[in-house]
Amino acid sequence: MLFVFAYVDIFGFFRADVINGALAGRVSGAGFAIDQTFLVLTTIYIAIPSLMVVVSLLARAKINRTANIVAGLLYFFSIGVTIVGETWIYYILGSVVEMTLLLAIARTAWTWPRHPSHRH
């Protein structure tokens, strides 16, 4: 999911409106100022799913399950909001792939066995 997330944003820099907005210090479309606050919040937004890789390896099952369901659904909805009014097909396609992967993560966490199976 993070690779798609990153590449959709990277591909955006092939768009004149995105580059011109960045050069003007604004996020294209949304109109947010690219400042310290925006960049810190964006870094936090990206750091959370990055850290989820470690959480999924180190956390206890109950914490892991909850974290993956909550984070997966929150990011699913936040990505869904960004495609409202979007006209660029690559962005919509990438967002739909991201959202599908996030639902798969949340579903896997939801349906993961609560107790390890005992094989003899």
Residue frames as a rotation matrix with the C-alpha (Angstrom) as fourth column:
MET 1
0.576 0.817 0.000 0.00
0.817 -0.576 0.000 0.00
0.000 0.000 -1.000 0.00
LEU 2
0.456 -0.450 -0.767 2.83
0.190 -0.793 0.579 2.38
-0.869 -0.410 -0.276 0.85
PHE 3
-0.637 -0.694 0.337 4.50
0.467 0.001 0.884 1.88
-0.614 0.720 0.323 -2.53
VAL 4
-0.135 0.677 0.723 1.28
0.936 -0.152 0.317 2.79
0.325 0.720 -0.614 -4.35
PHE 5
0.718 0.391 -0.577 0.79
0.630 -0.718 0.297 5.68
-0.298 -0.576 -0.761 -1.91
ALA 6
0.017 -0.831 -0.555 4.28
0.199 -0.541 0.817 7.04
-0.980 -0.125 0.156 -2.63
TYR 7
-0.730 -0.397 0.556 4.23
0.576 0.081 0.814 6.54
-0.368 0.914 0.170 -6.39
VAL 8
0.264 0.865 0.426 0.85
0.949 -0.312 0.044 8.20
0.171 0.393 -0.903 -6.87
ASP 9
0.779 -0.023 -0.626 2.28
0.265 -0.894 0.362 11.26
-0.568 -0.448 -0.690 -5.13
ILE 10
-0.291 -0.952 -0.091 5.56
0.185 -0.149 0.971 11.06
-0.939 0.266 0.220 -7.06
PHE 11
-0.443 0.186 0.877 3.72
0.892 0.190 0.410 10.75
-0.090 0.964 -0.250 -10.39
GLY 12
0.630 0.729 -0.268 1.86
0.723 -0.676 -0.140 13.92
-0.283 -0.106 -0.953 -9.44
PHE 13
0.181 -0.639 -0.748 5.06
0.030 -0.756 0.653 15.86
-0.983 -0.140 -0.118 -10.02
PHE 14
-0.741 -0.291 0.605 4.68
0.595 0.133 0.793 15.17
-0.311 0.947 0.075 -13.73
ARG 15
0.274 0.914 0.299 1.56
0.954 -0.299 0.038 17.38
0.124 0.275 -0.953 -13.61
ALA 16
-0.455 -0.444 0.772 2.04
0.458 -0.860 -0.225 21.08
0.764 0.252 0.594 -14.33
ASP 17
0.403 0.683 0.609 -0.64
-0.209 -0.579 0.788 22.11
0.891 -0.445 -0.091 -11.83
VAL 18
0.882 -0.132 -0.452 1.07
0.460 0.448 0.767 20.18
0.101 -0.884 0.455 -9.03
ILE 19
-0.109 -0.994 0.022 4.53
0.984 -0.111 -0.138 21.52
0.140 0.006 0.990 -9.87
ASN 20
-0.332 0.024 0.943 3.26
0.229 -0.968 0.105 25.09
0.915 0.251 0.316 -10.27
GLY 21
0.742 0.645 0.182 1.39
-0.076 -0.189 0.979 24.81
0.666 -0.741 -0.092 -6.98
ALA 22
0.634 -0.584 -0.508 4.48
0.771 0.429 0.470 23.48
-0.057 -0.689 0.722 -5.21
LEU 23
-0.380 -0.810 0.447 6.62
0.829 -0.513 -0.224 26.27
0.410 0.285 0.866 -6.67
ALA 24
-0.136 0.430 0.893 4.04
-0.137 -0.900 0.413 28.76
0.981 -0.066 0.181 -5.40
GLY 25
-0.920 -0.309 0.240 4.10
-0.277 0.082 -0.957 27.11
0.276 -0.948 -0.161 -1.97
ARG 26
-0.136 0.949 0.283 0.55
-0.933 -0.027 -0.360 25.72
-0.334 -0.313 0.889 -2.23
VAL 27
-0.691 0.079 0.718 -0.94
0.150 0.988 0.035 22.24
-0.707 0.132 -0.695 -2.57
SER 28
-0.906 0.330 -0.265 -2.63
-0.357 -0.259 0.898 22.12
0.228 0.908 0.352 -5.97
GLY 29
-0.331 0.878 -0.346 -6.41
0.233 0.432 0.871 21.85
0.914 0.208 -0.348 -5.77
ALA 30
0.209 0.404 -0.891 -6.69
0.931 0.196 0.307 21.90
0.299 -0.894 -0.335 -1.98
GLY 31
0.471 -0.057 0.880 -4.93
0.118 -0.985 -0.127 25.25
0.874 0.164 -0.457 -1.74
PHE 32
0.900 -0.206 -0.383 -3.14
0.404 0.073 0.912 24.41
-0.160 -0.976 0.149 1.52
ALA 33
0.640 -0.766 0.053 0.03
-0.735 -0.631 -0.248 26.37
0.224 0.120 -0.967 2.16
ILE 34
0.613 -0.581 -0.535 3.14
0.470 0.813 -0.345 24.21
0.635 -0.040 0.772 2.05
ASP 35
0.284 -0.474 0.833 4.65
-0.696 -0.700 -0.161 25.27
0.659 -0.534 -0.529 5.34
GLN 36
-0.741 -0.639 0.206 6.17
-0.582 0.459 -0.671 23.71
0.335 -0.617 -0.712 8.47
THR 37
-0.305 0.705 0.640 2.77
-0.693 0.296 -0.657 22.64
-0.653 -0.645 0.398 9.81
PHE 38
0.648 0.577 -0.497 1.68
-0.755 0.405 -0.515 21.03
-0.096 0.710 0.698 6.55
LEU 39
0.085 -0.706 -0.703 4.96
-0.595 0.530 -0.604 19.15
0.799 0.470 -0.376 6.16
VAL 40
-0.797 -0.309 0.519 4.98
-0.603 0.394 -0.693 17.93
0.009 -0.866 -0.501 9.79
LEU 41
0.038 0.901 0.432 1.38
-0.692 0.336 -0.639 16.72
-0.721 -0.274 0.636 9.51
THR 42
0.641 0.126 -0.757 2.13
-0.722 0.432 -0.540 15.06
0.260 0.893 0.368 6.18
THR 43
-0.423 -0.868 -0.261 5.16
-0.627 0.489 -0.607 13.34
0.654 -0.093 -0.751 7.71
ILE 44
-0.634 0.281 0.720 3.01
-0.605 0.401 -0.688 12.04
-0.482 -0.872 -0.084 10.58
TYR 45
0.443 0.880 -0.172 0.37
-0.768 0.273 -0.580 10.89
-0.463 0.389 0.796 8.09
ILE 46
0.451 -0.370 -0.812 2.99
-0.606 0.542 -0.583 8.86
0.656 0.755 0.020 6.21
ALA 47
-0.586 -0.761 0.277 4.83
-0.704 0.310 -0.639 7.68
0.401 -0.569 -0.718 9.34
ILE 48
-0.054 0.633 0.772 1.77
-0.858 0.365 -0.360 5.93
-0.510 -0.682 0.524 10.79
PRO 49
0.909 0.394 -0.136 1.33
-0.410 0.785 -0.465 3.32
-0.076 0.478 0.875 8.03
SER 50
0.190 -0.917 -0.350 5.11
-0.497 0.218 -0.840 2.96
0.847 0.333 -0.414 7.84
LEU 51
-0.586 -0.394 0.709 5.20
-0.801 0.148 -0.580 2.14
0.124 -0.907 -0.402 11.54
MET 52
0.454 0.839 0.301 2.30
-0.847 0.511 -0.147 -0.30
-0.277 -0.188 0.942 11.12
VAL 53
0.436 -0.403 -0.805 4.76
-0.377 0.730 -0.570 -2.69
0.817 0.552 0.167 9.46
VAL 54
-0.673 -0.737 0.057 6.71
-0.303 0.205 -0.931 -2.85
0.675 -0.644 -0.362 12.72
VAL 55
-0.330 0.644 0.690 3.53
-0.920 -0.055 -0.388 -2.97
-0.212 -0.763 0.611 14.82
SER 56
0.636 0.651 -0.414 2.29
-0.743 0.661 -0.101 -5.96
0.208 0.372 0.905 12.83
LEU 57
0.155 -0.673 -0.723 5.54
-0.087 0.719 -0.689 -7.80
0.984 0.170 0.053 13.59
LEU 58
-0.748 -0.663 -0.024 6.06
0.020 0.014 -1.000 -6.84
0.663 -0.748 0.003 17.24
ALA 59
-0.465 0.613 0.639 2.69
-0.867 -0.463 -0.187 -6.11
0.181 -0.641 0.746 18.85
ARG 60
-0.786 0.333 0.521 0.56
-0.026 0.825 -0.565 -8.64
-0.618 -0.458 -0.640 20.65
ALA 61
-0.766 0.469 0.440 -2.29
0.633 0.430 0.643 -10.07
0.112 0.771 -0.626 18.58
LYS 62
0.203 0.927 -0.314 -5.08
0.943 -0.272 -0.193 -8.02
-0.264 -0.257 -0.930 20.20
ILE 63
0.118 -0.248 -0.962 -3.19
0.058 -0.965 0.256 -4.72
-0.991 -0.086 -0.099 19.79
ASN 64
-0.866 -0.498 0.041 -2.15
0.021 0.045 0.999 -5.68
-0.499 0.866 -0.029 16.27
ARG 65
-0.450 0.785 0.426 -5.71
0.893 0.382 0.240 -6.56
0.025 0.488 -0.872 15.28
THR 66
0.450 0.667 -0.594 -7.15
0.714 -0.668 -0.210 -3.32
-0.537 -0.330 -0.776 16.68
ALA 67
-0.132 -0.602 -0.788 -4.38
-0.078 -0.786 0.613 -1.13
-0.988 0.142 0.057 15.22
ASN 68
-0.929 -0.259 0.264 -4.71
0.208 0.224 0.952 -2.65
-0.305 0.940 -0.155 11.74
ILE 69
-0.145 0.949 0.281 -8.49
0.989 0.130 0.072 -2.35
0.032 0.288 -0.957 11.69
VAL 70
0.518 0.365 -0.774 -8.55
0.523 -0.851 -0.051 1.23
-0.677 -0.378 -0.632 13.02
ALA 71
-0.299 -0.719 -0.628 -5.63
-0.170 -0.607 0.776 2.52
-0.939 0.339 0.059 10.94
GLY 72
-0.830 -0.017 0.558 -6.80
0.493 0.448 0.746 0.67
-0.262 0.894 -0.363 7.82
LEU 73
0.097 0.967 0.234 -10.30
0.995 -0.093 -0.028 2.13
-0.006 0.236 -0.972 8.00
LEU 74
0.449 0.010 -0.893 -9.15
0.292 -0.947 0.137 5.65
-0.844 -0.322 -0.428 8.91
TYR 75
-0.579 -0.734 -0.356 -6.76
-0.161 -0.325 0.932 5.71
-0.799 0.597 0.070 5.96
PHE 76
-0.574 0.484 0.660 -9.41
0.806 0.477 0.351 4.16
-0.145 0.733 -0.664 3.70
PHE 77
0.504 0.855 -0.123 -11.76
0.832 -0.518 -0.196 7.08
-0.231 -0.003 -0.973 4.44
SER 78
0.261 -0.453 -0.852 -9.02
0.012 -0.881 0.472 9.74
-0.965 -0.133 -0.225 4.29
ILE 79
-0.826 -0.536 0.171 -7.98
0.137 0.103 0.985 8.53
-0.546 0.838 -0.012 0.84
GLY 80
-0.245 0.838 0.488 -11.62
0.966 0.254 0.050 8.37
-0.082 0.484 -0.871 -0.23
VAL 81
0.550 0.421 -0.721 -12.01
0.462 -0.873 -0.157 12.06
-0.695 -0.247 -0.675 0.66
THR 82
-0.262 -0.768 -0.584 -9.04
-0.131 -0.572 0.810 13.02
-0.956 0.288 0.049 -1.54
ILE 83
-0.858 -0.100 0.503 -10.58
0.445 0.342 0.828 11.57
-0.255 0.934 -0.249 -4.71
VAL 84
0.238 0.962 -0.132 -13.80
0.772 -0.270 -0.576 13.58
-0.589 0.035 -0.807 -4.43
GLY 85
0.829 0.192 -0.525 -13.78
-0.115 -0.860 -0.497 15.87
-0.547 0.472 -0.691 -7.46
GLU 86
-0.229 -0.973 0.015 -10.51
-0.268 0.078 0.960 14.39
-0.936 0.215 -0.279 -8.80
THR 87
0.745 0.501 -0.441 -10.35
-0.522 0.026 -0.852 14.15
-0.416 0.865 0.281 -12.60
TRP 88
-0.114 -0.861 -0.495 -6.94
-0.976 0.191 -0.107 12.54
0.187 0.471 -0.862 -13.13
ILE 89
0.714 0.485 -0.505 -7.45
-0.477 0.865 0.155 8.83
0.512 0.130 0.849 -13.82
TYR 90
-0.129 -0.830 -0.542 -3.99
0.098 0.533 -0.840 7.76
0.987 -0.162 0.013 -12.51
TYR 91
-0.775 -0.151 0.614 -4.83
-0.524 -0.390 -0.757 9.35
0.354 -0.908 0.224 -9.14
ILE 92
0.235 0.936 0.262 -8.26
-0.971 0.217 0.097 7.74
0.033 -0.278 0.960 -8.96
LEU 93
0.596 -0.062 -0.800 -6.84
-0.227 0.943 -0.242 4.36
0.770 0.326 0.548 -9.99
GLY 94
-0.482 -0.859 -0.174 -4.00
0.020 0.188 -0.982 4.58
0.876 -0.477 -0.073 -7.46
SER 95
-0.592 0.328 0.736 -6.42
-0.794 -0.390 -0.465 5.65
0.135 -0.860 0.492 -4.74
VAL 96
0.553 0.820 -0.151 -8.78
-0.797 0.573 0.192 2.77
0.244 0.014 0.970 -5.51
VAL 97
0.248 -0.561 -0.790 -5.85
0.078 0.824 -0.561 0.32
0.966 0.077 0.248 -5.33
GLU 98
-0.768 -0.534 0.353 -4.76
-0.252 -0.254 -0.934 1.86
0.589 -0.806 0.061 -2.00
MET 99
-0.209 0.784 0.584 -8.31
-0.978 -0.180 -0.107 1.65
0.021 -0.594 0.804 -0.64
THR 100
0.648 0.409 -0.643 -8.67
-0.477 0.876 0.076 -1.97
0.594 0.257 0.762 -1.77
LEU 101
-0.191 -0.815 -0.547 -5.40
0.181 0.518 -0.836 -2.91
0.965 -0.258 0.049 -0.07
LEU 102
-0.773 -0.061 0.631 -6.47
-0.540 -0.458 -0.706 -1.09
0.332 -0.887 0.321 3.11
LEU 103
0.307 0.933 0.190 -9.77
-0.943 0.270 0.195 -2.99
0.131 -0.239 0.962 3.17
ALA 104
0.499 -0.207 -0.841 -7.84
-0.084 0.955 -0.285 -6.23
0.862 0.213 0.459 2.68
ILE 105
-0.643 -0.766 0.021 -5.60
-0.027 -0.004 -1.000 -5.34
0.765 -0.643 -0.018 5.63
ALA 106
-0.502 0.531 0.683 -8.59
-0.863 -0.355 -0.359 -4.49
0.051 -0.770 0.636 7.85
ARG 107
0.572 0.749 -0.335 -10.46
-0.741 0.647 0.179 -7.64
0.350 0.146 0.925 6.78
THR 108
0.100 -0.629 -0.771 -7.42
0.066 0.778 -0.625 -9.83
0.993 0.012 0.120 7.39
ALA 109
-0.839 -0.397 0.371 -7.02
-0.292 -0.248 -0.924 -8.32
0.459 -0.884 0.092 10.86
TRP 110
-0.129 0.898 0.421 -10.74
-0.991 -0.132 -0.023 -8.81
0.035 -0.420 0.907 11.56
THR 111
0.762 0.527 -0.377 -10.80
-0.569 0.822 0.000 -12.46
0.310 0.214 0.926 10.44
TRP 112
-0.265 -0.927 -0.265 -7.38
-0.553 0.371 -0.746 -13.50
0.790 -0.052 -0.611 11.75
PRO 113
0.268 0.375 -0.887 -7.72
0.416 0.786 0.458 -16.45
0.869 -0.492 0.054 14.12
ARG 114
0.582 0.042 0.812 -7.96
-0.583 -0.675 0.452 -15.25
0.568 -0.736 -0.368 17.71
HIS 115
0.531 -0.429 0.731 -6.24
-0.545 0.488 0.682 -18.32
-0.649 -0.760 0.025 19.05
PRO 116
-0.368 -0.709 -0.602 -3.38
-0.929 0.250 0.273 -20.20
-0.043 0.660 -0.750 17.42
SER 117
0.685 0.584 -0.437 -4.42
-0.625 0.779 0.062 -23.52
0.376 0.230 0.898 16.00
HIS 118
0.037 -0.632 0.774 -2.96
-0.784 0.462 0.414 -26.54
-0.619 -0.622 -0.479 17.74
ARG 119
0.508 0.061 -0.859 -1.63
-0.732 0.556 -0.394 -29.01
0.454 0.829 0.327 15.25
HIS 120
0.428 -0.335 0.839 -0.59
-0.568 0.622 0.539 -32.45
-0.702 -0.708 0.076 16.32
